[in-house]
Amino acid sequence: MIRRRTLTPPSLQIPPELLANRRRSPRRELSERVRLETGDHAVSGWTLNASVGGLRVVIENSLDPGTELTVWLDGRAPRPGRIMWVQDEPDGSIVGVCFLDEGEPRPSRSSS
């Protein structure tokens, strides 16, 4: 069974008709090493996708929703973030990270 923990209580879930307006930019697939640092420890993982507003990351450990951290992507400046949801998996977790600043889009665009 997959267990997902989130900051949004079920009574405040976003109605489907409003969900499309929730994100500021489209998600792009992104597979890069990432380091999530809290005040007392760091967790390494891989990005699955990214947008202007955040990342979806797979990690071996687990972090709690609401955890504030610093996000380090290879070759990019660190950004402040917060864990918004956690999906527990048998071999780790997939987490949703929301950026807390108004930085530029971070995913690299593939050239066509």
C-alpha positions in Angstrom: 0.0 0.0 0.0 1.3 3.5 -0.9 0.9 6.0 1.9 0.9 9.7 1.1 1.2 12.4 3.6 0.5 16.0 2.7 0.2 19.5 4.3 -3.3 19.9 2.7 -6.0 18.4 5.0 -8.7 16.4 3.0 -11.3 19.0 3.8 -9.2 21.6 1.9 -8.4 19.6 -1.2 -8.5 21.6 -4.4 -11.6 21.0 -6.6 -10.7 19.4 -10.0 -12.0 22.4 -11.9 -9.4 24.7 -10.1 -6.5 22.2 -10.2 -5.4 23.3 -13.7 -4.9 26.9 -12.5 -2.8 25.8 -9.5 0.6 25.7 -11.1 2.5 28.7 -12.5 4.3 26.7 -15.1 4.3 23.3 -16.7 6.4 20.5 -15.3 9.4 19.2 -17.2 11.0 15.9 -16.8 14.4 16.4 -15.1 16.8 13.7 -13.9 19.5 15.4 -11.8 21.2 14.7 -8.5 19.7 16.8 -5.7 20.7 17.4 -2.1 18.0 18.5 0.4 19.6 20.0 3.6 17.8 20.7 6.8 19.4 22.3 9.8 20.8 19.0 11.1 21.2 16.6 8.2 21.2 16.2 4.4 19.4 13.8 2.1 20.5 13.0 -1.4 18.2 12.0 -4.2 17.2 12.4 -7.9 14.7 14.8 -9.4 11.8 13.3 -11.4 10.4 16.6 -12.7 10.6 20.3 -12.1 8.7 23.5 -12.6 9.2 27.1 -11.7 7.5 26.4 -8.3 9.2 23.2 -7.2 10.4 19.7 -7.7 9.3 16.1 -7.4 12.2 14.1 -5.9 12.9 10.5 -5.1 14.9 9.9 -1.9 15.9 6.8 0.1 14.9 8.4 3.4 11.8 10.1 4.4 11.1 13.7 5.4 8.0 15.1 7.0 5.6 17.5 5.3 6.3 21.0 6.3 10.1 20.5 6.7 11.9 23.6 5.5 15.2 23.0 3.7 17.8 24.1 1.2 17.6 22.6 -2.2 21.0 22.0 -4.0 20.8 21.0 -7.7 24.1 20.4 -9.5 25.5 23.6 -10.9 22.8 25.9 -9.6 22.5 28.3 -6.7 20.8 26.8 -3.6 17.1 27.6 -3.1 14.9 27.5 0.0 12.1 25.0 -0.1 9.5 23.2 1.9 8.3 19.5 1.7 4.6 19.7 0.7 3.8 16.0 0.4 5.5 12.7 1.0 4.6 9.4 -0.8 6.1 6.5 1.1 7.5 3.7 -1.1 8.9 0.3 -0.1 12.5 1.5 -0.8 12.3 5.2 0.1 10.0 8.2 -0.6 8.9 10.5 -3.4 8.5 14.1 -2.1 7.0 17.3 -3.5 9.2 20.3 -2.8 7.8 23.8 -3.1 10.4 26.6 -3.7 10.0 29.4 -1.1 11.6 32.1 -3.3 10.7 33.7 -6.6 13.7 32.4 -8.5 13.9 31.7 -12.2 12.9 28.4 -13.7 15.6 25.9 -12.9 15.0 23.0 -15.4 17.2 22.9 -18.4 15.4 23.2 -21.7 16.3 20.7 -24.3 17.3 22.2 -27.6 15.3 21.1 -30.7 
